[in-house]
Amino acid sequence: MRPHKQPVIYLDNNASTPLSPDVANTMADCLRTSFGNPSSTHPFGEKAREAVEHARRQVASLINADPDEIIFTSGGTETNNMAILGTALQFESGHIISSCIEHPSVMKPLKYLEGLGFKVTYLPVDKYGIVSPVIFSKSIRKDTVLVTIMHSNNETGSIQPILKIGNITHNRGIAFHCDAAQSVGKVPVDAKRLKVDLLTIVPHKFYGPKGAGALFIRRGVSVKPLMFGASHEKGLRPGTENVCSIAGLGKAAELAGKEMKERVISMRGLSLFFLEELLKQIPGIKLNGHPSKRLPNTLNLSFPDVHGSVLLDKLKNMIAASTGSACREGSHTPSPVLKVMGLNDKEALSAVRFSLGRNTTKAQIRDAVKAITKAYRGL
């Protein structure tokens, strides 16, 4: 008789989350009943259009925005490009402020703008991976036209002082974009309170579908379209809407709003338990990121004297995790994020990111600790 194979423990929720059953049901129902074109005026089109507008209200409610401030997109990369390029290209040139730990979907548009003559200041971070509001304030110039700072980092989970930055940009009349891909749905994000002008939302990070995203654009803020066609999404995102994925995004947003407090408490408790249990077995582990000002589900850990990718390779049939951002997985160079935080090559290469989800259990954490300890000692 073949022995029962233990299921792999999924601890890579910052890369992507499993689709919520309720979201899947919403999307399946939409596929069956809302197949019309939302731009059509007959009842089939009206039903599809209502599905889109209902989702718009759901997303707006999650971040304390108004429905007309939400634009649907195909995901995080398009959303970040729309926000950054759509804001900057309204000017012939100018100065932009960002940080040195942004996601490639922010970094690459900024590099493109530099090629067009824009000047970009990439702010440093401290040992916890956090930008200083004081340094930020001193970096503002008379020709600063845009600020783009992520809400939380995808590798370390460290949360940036967005409220302080937002107050400064708001008072100075500078457009402020915040990539909140990793934060929305995991921690409370209030667009009005944070005084951001543009905010990126990515549902597959909070149990929604891939291939959908949303951009919050504060009412009165101007964004130049990057694509041209019909007048969908206020002319900023032409093309027939991906109705079922948008409906899934809306349902994921609704669930996140209802379950937010429970999710935060659960994830914080489990991640703390995970870290404490690991430290009992491997005392030399180092936490990368802020000890408290970070996403409640995220642990970026450096394991002494081993290569993170080698450790994960030994664990691949037991635990799914990553050595950093999924967008750079497979690379054996030190994480740029960890390097600018002050880690040396050896420390950065020994890092593994564990990101818990709402389906993670205490029993799974115990099993993960045993597997990690055994694999580490074997190395």
Sequence and secondary structure as in RCSB ss.txt:
>XXXX:A:sequence
MRPHKQPVIYLDNNASTPLSPDVANTMADCLRTSFGNPSSTHPFGEKAREAVEHARRQVASLINADPDEIIFTSG
GTETNNMAILGTALQFESGHIISSCIEHPSVMKPLKYLEGLGFKVTYLPVDKYGIVSPVIFSKSIRKDTVLVTIM
HSNNETGSIQPILKIGNITHNRGIAFHCDAAQSVGKVPVDAKRLKVDLLTIVPHKFYGPKGAGALFIRRGVSVKP
LMFGASHEKGLRPGTENVCSIAGLGKAAELAGKEMKERVISMRGLSLFFLEELLKQIPGIKLNGHPSKRLPNTLN
LSFPDVHGSVLLDKLKNMIAASTGSACREGSHTPSPVLKVMGLNDKEALSAVRFSLGRNTTKAQIRDAVKAITKA
YRGL
>XXXX:A:secstr
        EE BTTT     HHHHHHHHHHHHH  S TT  SHHHHHHHHHHHHHHHHHHHHTT  GGGEEEESS
HHHHHHHHHHHHHTTSSS EEEEETT  HHHHHHHHHHHHTT EEEEE   TTS   HHHHHHH  TTEEEEE  
SB TTT BB  HHHHHHHHHHHT EEEEE TTTBTTB   HHHHT SEEEE GGGTT  SS EEEEE TT     
SS SS GGGGTS S   HHHHHHHHHHHHHHHHHHHHHHHHHHHHHHHHHHHHHHH TT EEES SSSB TTEEE
EE TTS HHHHHHHHTTTEE BSS GGGTT  S  HHHHHTT  HHHHHTEEEEE  TT  HHHHHHHHHHHHHH
HHH 
